[in-house]
């Protein structure tokens, strides 16, 4: 396996386990709550950064960081093994 693939799979594994915390932090409820208080919350800034980076980097988030990619990698790895 190439070095880049090892780094990508390691990063996907880390983000897969950090997903619950990140999912809570990017909650739209937190964005709306901060907006109702007249503030810009950190979750809004993180959302905007992800949005802008996707405009310039394309699907880099999906390929390198997204936890769903980790689920798909595991599913396809299991599918390639033959059952005897």
PDB file of N, CA, C and O in Angstrom:
ATOM      1  N   UNK A   1       0.848  -1.171   0.000  1.00  0.00           N
ATOM      2  CA  UNK A   1       0.000   0.000   0.000  1.00  0.00           C
ATOM      3  C   UNK A   1       0.897   1.238   0.000  1.00  0.00           C
ATOM      4  O   UNK A   1       1.918   1.282   0.686  1.00  0.00           O
ATOM      5  N   UNK A   2       0.509   2.209  -0.756  1.00  0.00           N
ATOM      6  CA  UNK A   2       1.298   3.425  -0.859  1.00  0.00           C
ATOM      7  C   UNK A   2       1.215   4.229   0.432  1.00  0.00           C
ATOM      8  O   UNK A   2       0.266   4.103   1.207  1.00  0.00           O
ATOM      9  N   UNK A   3       2.226   5.052   0.640  1.00  0.00           N
ATOM     10  CA  UNK A   3       2.278   5.884   1.836  1.00  0.00           C
ATOM     11  C   UNK A   3       1.072   6.812   1.937  1.00  0.00           C
ATOM     12  O   UNK A   3       0.505   6.979   3.017  1.00  0.00           O
ATOM     13  N   UNK A   4       0.683   7.411   0.823  1.00  0.00           N
ATOM     14  CA  UNK A   4      -0.445   8.334   0.828  1.00  0.00           C
ATOM     15  C   UNK A   4      -1.737   7.629   1.225  1.00  0.00           C
ATOM     16  O   UNK A   4      -2.561   8.199   1.940  1.00  0.00           O
ATOM     17  N   UNK A   5      -1.916   6.403   0.770  1.00  0.00           N
ATOM     18  CA  UNK A   5      -3.110   5.640   1.126  1.00  0.00           C
ATOM     19  C   UNK A   5      -3.113   5.292   2.612  1.00  0.00           C
ATOM     20  O   UNK A   5      -4.165   5.304   3.252  1.00  0.00           O
ATOM     21  N   UNK A   6      -1.944   4.982   3.159  1.00  0.00           N
ATOM     22  CA  UNK A   6      -1.857   4.691   4.591  1.00  0.00           C
ATOM     23  C   UNK A   6      -2.219   5.918   5.413  1.00  0.00           C
ATOM     24  O   UNK A   6      -2.937   5.818   6.408  1.00  0.00           O
ATOM     25  N   UNK A   7      -1.722   7.069   4.999  1.00  0.00           N
ATOM     26  CA  UNK A   7      -2.046   8.312   5.705  1.00  0.00           C
ATOM     27  C   UNK A   7      -3.538   8.593   5.610  1.00  0.00           C
ATOM     28  O   UNK A   7      -4.162   8.961   6.605  1.00  0.00           O
ATOM     29  N   UNK A   8      -4.118   8.425   4.422  1.00  0.00           N
ATOM     30  CA  UNK A   8      -5.548   8.682   4.229  1.00  0.00           C
ATOM     31  C   UNK A   8      -6.400   7.751   5.078  1.00  0.00           C
ATOM     32  O   UNK A   8      -7.353   8.189   5.721  1.00  0.00           O
ATOM     33  N   UNK A   9      -6.058   6.470   5.083  1.00  0.00           N
ATOM     34  CA  UNK A   9      -6.845   5.515   5.870  1.00  0.00           C
ATOM     35  C   UNK A   9      -6.687   5.762   7.367  1.00  0.00           C
ATOM     36  O   UNK A   9      -7.645   5.593   8.121  1.00  0.00           O
ATOM     37  N   UNK A  10      -5.503   6.156   7.804  1.00  0.00           N
ATOM     38  CA  UNK A  10      -5.303   6.493   9.210  1.00  0.00           C
ATOM     39  C   UNK A  10      -6.106   7.717   9.611  1.00  0.00           C
ATOM     40  O   UNK A  10      -6.701   7.744  10.688  1.00  0.00           O
ATOM     41  N   UNK A  11      -6.127   8.732   8.752  1.00  0.00           N
ATOM     42  CA  UNK A  11      -6.891   9.941   9.025  1.00  0.00           C
ATOM     43  C   UNK A  11      -8.386   9.649   9.046  1.00  0.00           C
ATOM     44  O   UNK A  11      -9.112  10.187   9.882  1.00  0.00           O
ATOM     45  N   UNK A  12      -8.849   8.805   8.138  1.00  0.00           N
ATOM     46  CA  UNK A  12     -10.263   8.422   8.122  1.00  0.00           C
ATOM     47  C   UNK A  12     -10.620   7.663   9.398  1.00  0.00           C
ATOM     48  O   UNK A  12     -11.698   7.873   9.955  1.00  0.00           O
ATOM     49  N   UNK A  13      -9.742   6.793   9.866  1.00  0.00           N
ATOM     50  CA  UNK A  13      -9.998   6.046  11.097  1.00  0.00           C
ATOM     51  C   UNK A  13     -10.110   6.983  12.297  1.00  0.00           C
ATOM     52  O   UNK A  13     -10.995   6.816  13.137  1.00  0.00           O
ATOM     53  N   UNK A  14      -9.222   7.960  12.379  1.00  0.00           N
ATOM     54  CA  UNK A  14      -9.266   8.925  13.483  1.00  0.00           C
ATOM     55  C   UNK A  14     -10.558   9.729  13.433  1.00  0.00           C
ATOM     56  O   UNK A  14     -11.219   9.902  14.457  1.00  0.00           O
ATOM     57  N   UNK A  15     -10.926  10.222  12.254  1.00  0.00           N
ATOM     58  CA  UNK A  15     -12.150  11.015  12.162  1.00  0.00           C
ATOM     59  C   UNK A  15     -13.397  10.175  12.399  1.00  0.00           C
ATOM     60  O   UNK A  15     -14.417  10.697  12.848  1.00  0.00           O
ATOM     61  N   UNK A  16     -13.329   8.880  12.103  1.00  0.00           N
ATOM     62  CA  UNK A  16     -14.470   8.011  12.374  1.00  0.00           C
ATOM     63  C   UNK A  16     -14.759   7.949  13.875  1.00  0.00           C
ATOM     64  O   UNK A  16     -15.918   7.964  14.288  1.00  0.00           O
ATOM     65  N   UNK A  17     -13.705   7.879  14.687  1.00  0.00           N
ATOM     66  CA  UNK A  17     -13.904   7.820  16.132  1.00  0.00           C
ATOM     67  C   UNK A  17     -14.190   9.188  16.738  1.00  0.00           C
ATOM     68  O   UNK A  17     -14.775   9.269  17.818  1.00  0.00           O
ATOM     69  N   UNK A  18     -13.791  10.261  16.068  1.00  0.00           N
ATOM     70  CA  UNK A  18     -14.093  11.608  16.545  1.00  0.00           C
ATOM     71  C   UNK A  18     -15.438  12.120  16.034  1.00  0.00           C
ATOM     72  O   UNK A  18     -15.865  13.214  16.401  1.00  0.00           O
ATOM     73  N   UNK A  19     -16.098  11.345  15.201  1.00  0.00           N
ATOM     74  CA  UNK A  19     -17.338  11.779  14.560  1.00  0.00           C
ATOM     75  C   UNK A  19     -18.418  12.240  15.540  1.00  0.00           C
ATOM     76  O   UNK A  19     -19.036  13.273  15.284  1.00  0.00           O
ATOM     77  N   UNK A  20     -18.686  11.537  16.649  1.00  0.00           N
ATOM     78  CA  UNK A  20     -19.753  12.019  17.541  1.00  0.00           C
ATOM     79  C   UNK A  20     -19.502  13.424  18.080  1.00  0.00           C
ATOM     80  O   UNK A  20     -20.431  14.228  18.162  1.00  0.00           O
ATOM     81  N   UNK A  21     -18.267  13.728  18.447  1.00  0.00           N
ATOM     82  CA  UNK A  21     -17.956  15.062  18.959  1.00  0.00           C
ATOM     83  C   UNK A  21     -18.071  16.108  17.856  1.00  0.00           C
ATOM     84  O   UNK A  21     -18.596  17.199  18.082  1.00  0.00           O
ATOM     85  N   UNK A  22     -17.589  15.781  16.681  1.00  0.00           N
ATOM     86  CA  UNK A  22     -17.649  16.720  15.560  1.00  0.00           C
ATOM     87  C   UNK A  22     -19.098  16.924  15.126  1.00  0.00           C
ATOM     88  O   UNK A  22     -19.495  18.043  14.800  1.00  0.00           O
ATOM     89  N   UNK A  23     -19.874  15.874  15.118  1.00  0.00           N
ATOM     90  CA  UNK A  23     -21.273  15.977  14.715  1.00  0.00           C
ATOM     91  C   UNK A  23     -22.043  16.885  15.668  1.00  0.00           C
ATOM     92  O   UNK A  23     -22.882  17.676  15.237  1.00  0.00           O
ATOM     93  N   UNK A  24     -21.756  16.769  16.960  1.00  0.00           N
ATOM     94  CA  UNK A  24     -22.409  17.647  17.928  1.00  0.00           C
ATOM     95  C   UNK A  24     -21.972  19.089  17.705  1.00  0.00           C
ATOM     96  O   UNK A  24     -22.789  20.007  17.778  1.00  0.00           O
ATOM     97  N   UNK A  25     -20.688  19.288  17.436  1.00  0.00           N
ATOM     98  CA  UNK A  25     -20.161  20.641  17.282  1.00  0.00           C
ATOM     99  C   UNK A  25     -20.710  21.323  16.038  1.00  0.00           C
ATOM    100  O   UNK A  25     -20.886  22.541  16.041  1.00  0.00           O
ATOM    101  N   UNK A  26     -20.983  20.577  14.982  1.00  0.00           N
ATOM    102  CA  UNK A  26     -21.519  21.159  13.757  1.00  0.00           C
ATOM    103  C   UNK A  26     -23.049  21.165  13.730  1.00  0.00           C
ATOM    104  O   UNK A  26     -23.654  21.334  12.671  1.00  0.00           O
ATOM    105  N   UNK A  27     -23.653  20.984  14.867  1.00  0.00           N
ATOM    106  CA  UNK A  27     -25.105  20.932  14.953  1.00  0.00           C
ATOM    107  C   UNK A  27     -25.734  22.254  14.504  1.00  0.00           C
ATOM    108  O   UNK A  27     -25.296  23.320  14.936  1.00  0.00           O
ATOM    109  N   UNK A  28     -26.743  22.197  13.652  1.00  0.00           N
ATOM    110  CA  UNK A  28     -27.413  23.429  13.237  1.00  0.00           C
ATOM    111  C   UNK A  28     -28.123  24.120  14.397  1.00  0.00           C
ATOM    112  O   UNK A  28     -28.352  25.329  14.355  1.00  0.00           O
ATOM    113  N   UNK A  29     -28.469  23.364  15.424  1.00  0.00           N
ATOM    114  CA  UNK A  29     -29.117  23.959  16.591  1.00  0.00           C
ATOM    115  C   UNK A  29     -28.175  24.951  17.264  1.00  0.00           C
ATOM    116  O   UNK A  29     -28.604  26.024  17.687  1.00  0.00           O
ATOM    117  N   UNK A  30     -26.895  24.598  17.366  1.00  0.00           N
ATOM    118  CA  UNK A  30     -25.925  25.509  17.972  1.00  0.00           C
ATOM    119  C   UNK A  30     -25.748  26.769  17.134  1.00  0.00           C
ATOM    120  O   UNK A  30     -25.578  27.859  17.680  1.00  0.00           O
ATOM    121  N   UNK A  31     -25.787  26.627  15.816  1.00  0.00           N
ATOM    122  CA  UNK A  31     -25.655  27.788  14.931  1.00  0.00           C
ATOM    123  C   UNK A  31     -26.846  28.720  15.114  1.00  0.00           C
ATOM    124  O   UNK A  31     -26.676  29.935  15.211  1.00  0.00           O
ATOM    125  N   UNK A  32     -28.048  28.159  15.162  1.00  0.00           N
ATOM    126  CA  UNK A  32     -29.258  28.967  15.328  1.00  0.00           C
ATOM    127  C   UNK A  32     -29.295  29.603  16.711  1.00  0.00           C
ATOM    128  O   UNK A  32     -29.699  30.757  16.849  1.00  0.00           O
ATOM    129  N   UNK A  33     -28.882  28.869  17.732  1.00  0.00           N
ATOM    130  CA  UNK A  33     -28.865  29.404  19.091  1.00  0.00           C
ATOM    131  C   UNK A  33     -27.909  30.593  19.192  1.00  0.00           C
ATOM    132  O   UNK A  33     -28.250  31.612  19.792  1.00  0.00           O
ATOM    133  N   UNK A  34     -26.732  30.470  18.616  1.00  0.00           N
ATOM    134  CA  UNK A  34     -25.773  31.579  18.650  1.00  0.00           C
ATOM    135  C   UNK A  34     -26.301  32.769  17.854  1.00  0.00           C
ATOM    136  O   UNK A  34     -26.121  33.916  18.262  1.00  0.00           O
ATOM    137  N   UNK A  35     -26.948  32.506  16.727  1.00  0.00           N
ATOM    138  CA  UNK A  35     -27.496  33.593  15.912  1.00  0.00           C
ATOM    139  C   UNK A  35     -28.617  34.320  16.645  1.00  0.00           C
ATOM    140  O   UNK A  35     -28.761  35.535  16.511  1.00  0.00           O
ATOM    141  N   UNK A  36     -29.410  33.585  17.415  1.00  0.00           N
ATOM    142  CA  UNK A  36     -30.492  34.231  18.161  1.00  0.00           C
ATOM    143  C   UNK A  36     -29.956  35.122  19.275  1.00  0.00           C
ATOM    144  O   UNK A  36     -30.634  36.049  19.718  1.00  0.00           O
ATOM    145  N   UNK A  37     -28.731  34.835  19.725  1.00  0.00           N
ATOM    146  CA  UNK A  37     -28.090  35.672  20.741  1.00  0.00           C
ATOM    147  C   UNK A  37     -27.254  36.785  20.112  1.00  0.00           C
ATOM    148  O   UNK A  37     -26.626  37.567  20.826  1.00  0.00           O
ATOM    149  N   UNK A  38     -27.241  36.860  18.793  1.00  0.00           N
ATOM    150  CA  UNK A  38     -26.485  37.893  18.096  1.00  0.00           C
ATOM    151  C   UNK A  38     -25.000  37.610  18.029  1.00  0.00           C
ATOM    152  O   UNK A  38     -24.198  38.538  17.922  1.00  0.00           O
ATOM    153  N   UNK A  39     -24.619  36.340  18.091  1.00  0.00           N
ATOM    154  CA  UNK A  39     -23.213  35.949  18.069  1.00  0.00           C
ATOM    155  C   UNK A  39     -22.945  35.048  16.868  1.00  0.00           C
ATOM    156  O   UNK A  39     -23.860  34.473  16.278  1.00  0.00           O
ATOM    157  N   UNK A  40     -21.679  34.945  16.530  1.00  0.00           N
ATOM    158  CA  UNK A  40     -21.256  33.981  15.518  1.00  0.00           C
ATOM    159  C   UNK A  40     -20.563  32.860  16.272  1.00  0.00           C
ATOM    160  O   UNK A  40     -19.493  33.056  16.848  1.00  0.00           O
ATOM    161  N   UNK A  41     -21.168  31.698  16.265  1.00  0.00           N
ATOM    162  CA  UNK A  41     -20.628  30.562  17.004  1.00  0.00           C
ATOM    163  C   UNK A  41     -19.495  29.884  16.262  1.00  0.00           C
ATOM    164  O   UNK A  41     -19.332  30.045  15.052  1.00  0.00           O
ATOM    165  N   UNK A  42     -18.720  29.128  17.007  1.00  0.00           N
ATOM    166  CA  UNK A  42     -17.618  28.378  16.419  1.00  0.00           C
ATOM    167  C   UNK A  42     -18.098  27.335  15.434  1.00  0.00           C
ATOM    168  O   UNK A  42     -17.405  27.032  14.462  1.00  0.00           O
ATOM    169  N   UNK A  43     -19.283  26.778  15.674  1.00  0.00           N
ATOM    170  CA  UNK A  43     -19.809  25.775  14.754  1.00  0.00           C
ATOM    171  C   UNK A  43     -20.160  26.407  13.405  1.00  0.00           C
ATOM    172  O   UNK A  43     -20.030  25.760  12.365  1.00  0.00           O
ATOM    173  N   UNK A  44     -20.601  27.659  13.418  1.00  0.00           N
ATOM    174  CA  UNK A  44     -20.881  28.360  12.161  1.00  0.00           C
ATOM    175  C   UNK A  44     -19.588  28.608  11.393  1.00  0.00           C
ATOM    176  O   UNK A  44     -19.542  28.448  10.173  1.00  0.00           O
ATOM    177  N   UNK A  45     -18.548  28.996  12.107  1.00  0.00           N
ATOM    178  CA  UNK A  45     -17.250  29.230  11.467  1.00  0.00           C
ATOM    179  C   UNK A  45     -16.714  27.929  10.873  1.00  0.00           C
ATOM    180  O   UNK A  45     -16.206  27.922   9.752  1.00  0.00           O
ATOM    181  N   UNK A  46     -16.825  26.830  11.617  1.00  0.00           N
ATOM    182  CA  UNK A  46     -16.364  25.535  11.107  1.00  0.00           C
ATOM    183  C   UNK A  46     -17.162  25.123   9.871  1.00  0.00           C
ATOM    184  O   UNK A  46     -16.595  24.604   8.910  1.00  0.00           O
ATOM    185  N   UNK A  47     -18.474  25.354   9.894  1.00  0.00           N
ATOM    186  CA  UNK A  47     -19.311  25.022   8.743  1.00  0.00           C
ATOM    187  C   UNK A  47     -18.909  25.844   7.523  1.00  0.00           C
ATOM    188  O   UNK A  47     -18.804  25.309   6.419  1.00  0.00           O
ATOM    189  N   UNK A  48     -18.685  27.133   7.718  1.00  0.00           N
ATOM    190  CA  UNK A  48     -18.290  28.005   6.612  1.00  0.00           C
ATOM    191  C   UNK A  48     -16.930  27.587   6.060  1.00  0.00           C
ATOM    192  O   UNK A  48     -16.732  27.584   4.845  1.00  0.00           O
ATOM    193  N   UNK A  49     -15.988  27.234   6.943  1.00  0.00           N
ATOM    194  CA  UNK A  49     -14.671  26.788   6.479  1.00  0.00           C
ATOM    195  C   UNK A  49     -14.780  25.509   5.653  1.00  0.00           C
ATOM    196  O   UNK A  49     -14.120  25.379   4.622  1.00  0.00           O
ATOM    197  N   UNK A  50     -15.611  24.563   6.100  1.00  0.00           N
ATOM    198  CA  UNK A  50     -15.819  23.342   5.324  1.00  0.00           C
ATOM    199  C   UNK A  50     -16.470  23.643   3.976  1.00  0.00           C
ATOM    200  O   UNK A  50     -16.112  23.053   2.957  1.00  0.00           O
ATOM    201  N   UNK A  51     -17.418  24.555   3.982  1.00  0.00           N
ATOM    202  CA  UNK A  51     -18.113  24.918   2.746  1.00  0.00           C
ATOM    203  C   UNK A  51     -17.162  25.576   1.749  1.00  0.00           C
ATOM    204  O   UNK A  51     -17.139  25.211   0.574  1.00  0.00           O
ATOM    205  N   UNK A  52     -16.378  26.544   2.221  1.00  0.00           N
ATOM    206  CA  UNK A  52     -15.449  27.247   1.331  1.00  0.00           C
ATOM    207  C   UNK A  52     -14.349  26.312   0.843  1.00  0.00           C
ATOM    208  O   UNK A  52     -13.960  26.363  -0.324  1.00  0.00           O
ATOM    209  N   UNK A  53     -13.850  25.460   1.731  1.00  0.00           N
ATOM    210  CA  UNK A  53     -12.809  24.522   1.295  1.00  0.00           C
ATOM    211  C   UNK A  53     -13.350  23.548   0.252  1.00  0.00           C
ATOM    212  O   UNK A  53     -12.614  23.126  -0.640  1.00  0.00           O
ATOM    213  N   UNK A  54     -14.623  23.190   0.354  1.00  0.00           N
ATOM    214  CA  UNK A  54     -15.192  22.296  -0.660  1.00  0.00           C
ATOM    215  C   UNK A  54     -15.327  22.992  -2.009  1.00  0.00           C
ATOM    216  O   UNK A  54     -15.277  22.338  -3.050  1.00  0.00           O
ATOM    217  N   UNK A  55     -15.495  24.304  -2.000  1.00  0.00           N
ATOM    218  CA  UNK A  55     -15.552  25.031  -3.268  1.00  0.00           C
ATOM    219  C   UNK A  55     -14.208  25.016  -3.980  1.00  0.00           C
ATOM    220  O   UNK A  55     -14.151  24.904  -5.205  1.00  0.00           O
ATOM    221  N   UNK A  56     -13.122  25.131  -3.211  1.00  0.00           N
ATOM    222  CA  UNK A  56     -11.791  25.209  -3.818  1.00  0.00           C
ATOM    223  C   UNK A  56     -11.110  23.850  -3.951  1.00  0.00           C
ATOM    224  O   UNK A  56     -10.368  23.622  -4.906  1.00  0.00           O
ATOM    225  N   UNK A  57     -11.352  22.958  -3.014  1.00  0.00           N
ATOM    226  CA  UNK A  57     -10.671  21.664  -3.022  1.00  0.00           C
ATOM    227  C   UNK A  57     -11.541  20.535  -3.558  1.00  0.00           C
ATOM    228  O   UNK A  57     -11.086  19.396  -3.661  1.00  0.00           O
ATOM    229  N   UNK A  58     -12.769  20.836  -3.893  1.00  0.00           N
ATOM    230  CA  UNK A  58     -13.656  19.806  -4.433  1.00  0.00           C
ATOM    231  C   UNK A  58     -14.043  18.794  -3.364  1.00  0.00           C
ATOM    232  O   UNK A  58     -14.523  19.155  -2.289  1.00  0.00           O
ATOM    233  N   UNK A  59     -13.829  17.537  -3.673  1.00  0.00           N
ATOM    234  CA  UNK A  59     -14.260  16.476  -2.767  1.00  0.00           C
ATOM    235  C   UNK A  59     -13.146  16.016  -1.835  1.00  0.00           C
ATOM    236  O   UNK A  59     -13.143  14.864  -1.399  1.00  0.00           O
ATOM    237  N   UNK A  60     -12.218  16.885  -1.529  1.00  0.00           N
ATOM    238  CA  UNK A  60     -11.104  16.517  -0.646  1.00  0.00           C
ATOM    239  C   UNK A  60     -11.624  16.092   0.723  1.00  0.00           C
ATOM    240  O   UNK A  60     -11.096  15.156   1.323  1.00  0.00           O
ATOM    241  N   UNK A  61     -12.653  16.771   1.221  1.00  0.00           N
ATOM    242  CA  UNK A  61     -13.227  16.398   2.516  1.00  0.00           C
ATOM    243  C   UNK A  61     -13.780  14.976   2.460  1.00  0.00           C
ATOM    244  O   UNK A  61     -13.556  14.182   3.374  1.00  0.00           O
ATOM    245  N   UNK A  62     -14.495  14.663   1.397  1.00  0.00           N
ATOM    246  CA  UNK A  62     -15.086  13.326   1.272  1.00  0.00           C
ATOM    247  C   UNK A  62     -14.017  12.248   1.133  1.00  0.00           C
ATOM    248  O   UNK A  62     -14.196  11.129   1.613  1.00  0.00           O
ATOM    249  N   UNK A  63     -12.925  12.575   0.490  1.00  0.00           N
ATOM    250  CA  UNK A  63     -11.896  11.578   0.225  1.00  0.00           C
ATOM    251  C   UNK A  63     -10.958  11.383   1.409  1.00  0.00           C
ATOM    252  O   UNK A  63     -10.482  10.272   1.639  1.00  0.00           O
ATOM    253  N   UNK A  64     -10.684  12.448   2.168  1.00  0.00           N
ATOM    254  CA  UNK A  64      -9.650  12.374   3.202  1.00  0.00           C
ATOM    255  C   UNK A  64     -10.184  12.380   4.631  1.00  0.00           C
ATOM    256  O   UNK A  64      -9.549  11.788   5.503  1.00  0.00           O
ATOM    257  N   UNK A  65     -11.309  13.015   4.912  1.00  0.00           N
ATOM    258  CA  UNK A  65     -11.701  13.235   6.304  1.00  0.00           C
ATOM    259  C   UNK A  65     -13.059  12.643   6.671  1.00  0.00           C
ATOM    260  O   UNK A  65     -13.249  12.230   7.816  1.00  0.00           O
ATOM    261  N   UNK A  66     -13.981  12.589   5.764  1.00  0.00           N
ATOM    262  CA  UNK A  66     -15.365  12.208   6.063  1.00  0.00           C
ATOM    263  C   UNK A  66     -15.457  10.829   6.722  1.00  0.00           C
ATOM    264  O   UNK A  66     -14.903   9.864   6.195  1.00  0.00           O
ATOM    265  N   UNK A  67     -16.149  10.716   7.870  1.00  0.00           N
ATOM    266  CA  UNK A  67     -16.293   9.423   8.537  1.00  0.00           C
ATOM    267  C   UNK A  67     -17.070   8.402   7.714  1.00  0.00           C
ATOM    268  O   UNK A  67     -16.867   7.198   7.875  1.00  0.00           O
ATOM    269  N   UNK A  68     -17.949   8.860   6.841  1.00  0.00           N
ATOM    270  CA  UNK A  68     -18.685   7.927   5.992  1.00  0.00           C
ATOM    271  C   UNK A  68     -17.740   7.203   5.042  1.00  0.00           C
ATOM    272  O   UNK A  68     -17.998   6.065   4.652  1.00  0.00           O
ATOM    273  N   UNK A  69     -16.654   7.859   4.675  1.00  0.00           N
ATOM    274  CA  UNK A  69     -15.657   7.208   3.817  1.00  0.00           C
ATOM    275  C   UNK A  69     -15.033   6.019   4.537  1.00  0.00           C
ATOM    276  O   UNK A  69     -14.720   5.006   3.911  1.00  0.00           O
ATOM    277  N   UNK A  70     -14.851   6.138   5.845  1.00  0.00           N
ATOM    278  CA  UNK A  70     -14.313   5.020   6.626  1.00  0.00           C
ATOM    279  C   UNK A  70     -15.251   3.829   6.626  1.00  0.00           C
ATOM    280  O   UNK A  70     -14.812   2.683   6.534  1.00  0.00           O
ATOM    281  N   UNK A  71     -16.544   4.104   6.729  1.00  0.00           N
ATOM    282  CA  UNK A  71     -17.530   3.019   6.672  1.00  0.00           C
ATOM    283  C   UNK A  71     -17.502   2.343   5.309  1.00  0.00           C
ATOM    284  O   UNK A  71     -17.572   1.117   5.217  1.00  0.00           O
ATOM    285  N   UNK A  72     -17.398   3.140   4.253  1.00  0.00           N
ATOM    286  CA  UNK A  72     -17.362   2.568   2.908  1.00  0.00           C
ATOM    287  C   UNK A  72     -16.082   1.774   2.675  1.00  0.00           C
ATOM    288  O   UNK A  72     -16.116   0.723   2.036  1.00  0.00           O
ATOM    289  N   UNK A  73     -14.949   2.267   3.189  1.00  0.00           N
ATOM    290  CA  UNK A  73     -13.682   1.536   3.043  1.00  0.00           C
ATOM    291  C   UNK A  73     -13.784   0.169   3.716  1.00  0.00           C
ATOM    292  O   UNK A  73     -13.352  -0.837   3.153  1.00  0.00           O
ATOM    293  N   UNK A  74     -14.354   0.132   4.918  1.00  0.00           N
ATOM    294  CA  UNK A  74     -14.495  -1.135   5.638  1.00  0.00           C
ATOM    295  C   UNK A  74     -15.455  -2.072   4.910  1.00  0.00           C
ATOM    296  O   UNK A  74     -15.223  -3.279   4.849  1.00  0.00           O
ATOM    297  N   UNK A  75     -16.526  -1.517   4.363  1.00  0.00           N
ATOM    298  CA  UNK A  75     -17.511  -2.333   3.669  1.00  0.00           C
ATOM    299  C   UNK A  75     -16.918  -2.949   2.400  1.00  0.00           C
ATOM    300  O   UNK A  75     -17.132  -4.129   2.121  1.00  0.00           O
ATOM    301  N   UNK A  76     -16.180  -2.156   1.639  1.00  0.00           N
ATOM    302  CA  UNK A  76     -15.596  -2.686   0.408  1.00  0.00           C
ATOM    303  C   UNK A  76     -14.464  -3.656   0.700  1.00  0.00           C
ATOM    304  O   UNK A  76     -14.258  -4.599  -0.064  1.00  0.00           O
ATOM    305  N   UNK A  77     -13.726  -3.452   1.783  1.00  0.00           N
ATOM    306  CA  UNK A  77     -12.661  -4.391   2.150  1.00  0.00           C
ATOM    307  C   UNK A  77     -13.267  -5.736   2.544  1.00  0.00           C
ATOM    308  O   UNK A  77     -12.713  -6.786   2.219  1.00  0.00           O
ATOM    309  N   UNK A  78     -14.391  -5.706   3.237  1.00  0.00           N
ATOM    310  CA  UNK A  78     -15.050  -6.947   3.641  1.00  0.00           C
ATOM    311  C   UNK A  78     -15.687  -7.639   2.436  1.00  0.00           C
ATOM    312  O   UNK A  78     -15.756  -8.868   2.392  1.00  0.00           O
ATOM    313  N   UNK A  79     -16.144  -6.873   1.476  1.00  0.00           N
ATOM    314  CA  UNK A  79     -16.802  -7.443   0.302  1.00  0.00           C
ATOM    315  C   UNK A  79     -15.816  -8.174  -0.605  1.00  0.00           C
ATOM    316  O   UNK A  79     -16.193  -9.131  -1.282  1.00  0.00           O
ATOM    317  N   UNK A  80     -14.563  -7.736  -0.627  1.00  0.00           N
ATOM    318  CA  UNK A  80     -13.571  -8.351  -1.497  1.00  0.00           C
ATOM    319  C   UNK A  80     -13.106  -9.715  -0.999  1.00  0.00           C
ATOM    320  O   UNK A  80     -12.576 -10.506  -1.779  1.00  0.00           O
ATOM    321  N   UNK A  81     -13.295 -10.002   0.284  1.00  0.00           N
ATOM    322  CA  UNK A  81     -12.858 -11.288   0.826  1.00  0.00           C
ATOM    323  C   UNK A  81     -13.877 -12.364   0.465  1.00  0.00           C
ATOM    324  O   UNK A  81     -15.085 -12.149   0.567  1.00  0.00           O
ATOM    325  N   UNK A  82     -13.384 -13.512   0.047  1.00  0.00           N
ATOM    326  CA  UNK A  82     -14.273 -14.605  -0.327  1.00  0.00           C
ATOM    327  C   UNK A  82     -14.664 -15.408   0.908  1.00  0.00           C
ATOM    328  O   UNK A  82     -13.847 -15.656   1.794  1.00  0.00           O
ATOM    329  N   UNK A  83     -15.900 -15.799   0.944  1.00  0.00           N
ATOM    330  CA  UNK A  83     -16.401 -16.637   2.022  1.00  0.00           C
ATOM    331  C   UNK A  83     -16.288 -18.085   1.562  1.00  0.00           C
ATOM    332  O   UNK A  83     -16.766 -18.445   0.486  1.00  0.00           O
ATOM    333  N   UNK A  84     -15.648 -18.913   2.394  1.00  0.00           N
ATOM    334  CA  UNK A  84     -15.488 -20.320   2.004  1.00  0.00           C
ATOM    335  C   UNK A  84     -16.291 -21.226   2.899  1.00  0.00           C
ATOM    336  O   UNK A  84     -16.276 -22.444   2.718  1.00  0.00           O
TER     337      UNK A  84
END
